[in-house]
Amino acid sequence: MTRLPTRLWLDGLRRNVTTNGGFATIIAKGEPVAGAVILILRGRDSHVSAWARTNLGDGTVDWRALVENEPEDSKKLEETLEKQRRYDPDLWLIELDIPDPAQFIADLASVS
């Protein structure tokens, strides 16, 4: 099974987010074909979460919470992202400002 290159998948994600009233920003560009992805989800309630896209090896993808529902001023997000970037410098970091982060990740998991 051929996997969609990360860059193309992210282009579609950004269009989807923008179409639905959100805002998507690339914080760090990663490897365009097979780079790992972390989504930073900022909700309208001043909380932030971070989710890592994990390829399961059988053509399916899962989403794993790295940080969930932390206050925006929490250092936990920054520390987690720094650790992930040290481990994988070709990692994509995408920040999404969306109305309902929990629902967004649930919807994303159901189609990935």
N, C-alpha and C positions, 0 to 999 in steps of 0.2 A: 504494500500500500504506500503510495507516494504522499508525503506529508507536505502541507501547504507551508511555504517559507514564512518564517516569523515576520518579516517585514510586511508581506502581503496580508497576513492575518491581522497585524496591528493596524494597517491602513483601514481595513474593514471595521475593526473595533472602534477606531476613532470616528469614522463616519456614523456608525450606529449611535455612539454616545452623543455626538453633536446633533444628530437628527432628533434625538429624544430629549433635547433641552439641557444636556450636560456639557462639560468642557473637558477636553483631553490634552495633556501636555506631555511631551517626551522629555523626561528628566535626564536620561542617559541612553544613548544608542548602544545597542549590542550587536552581536553577530547577525547579519541579515537573513541567513538561511536557516540556521538551527539554534539561534540564541535563546537562552532562557528568559522568561518574562516575570517580572513582579509588578502587580497593579497596586498602586497606592490609592485607596478610595477615601475621598473626603466627602462626608455627608454635610447636609445643611444644619446638623445639630452640633457642629464644632468638634466632632470626633473623627478619628482616622483609623483605618485598617490597612493591612498589607497582605496580599495573597500571591502565592507563587504558583505558576503554571507548571505542572509536573507531567511529563510524558511517561506513560506507564509501560511503553515498549511494545504494546500490542496494537498500536494505532489509536489508542484512546488517551484522553487527557483528563487529569484531575486537578482540582484547585485546593491548595493547602494554606491554611491561615498561618501567617507569621506573626502578625500583631492584629488584635481584634478590639475595636471600639475603645481606643485610647483617646484621652483628651489631646487636642492638637499640640499643646505645649509639652507633652510627655517626651522624655528623652529615649523611650523604648523604641520608637520607630526609627529614629536616627541611628541608634546603636545597631539595630537589627539590619538596616540597609547597609551600613558600613561593613558589617561582618559578611554579608552576602556578596558585596562587591569585592572584598578581599579574596573570597573563595572563588568567585567567577567574574573577572573583570569584563567579560563580553556579555554581561547581563543587561537586558533592557529594563529600565525603570520608567513606568508610565503612570502619571498622576491623573486621576479622574475626579472631577468635581460633579457629583451626581446627587439627585434627590434622595434615593433610597439604596445605599450601598449593599445592604443585606439582600434585598430582592434582586439587585443587579447580579451579584455573584451567584445566587441561586439560578437565575435565568441563564447565565453564562455556563455554569456547570452542566445544565441540562442539554445544551447544544454542542458542547465541546467534545 
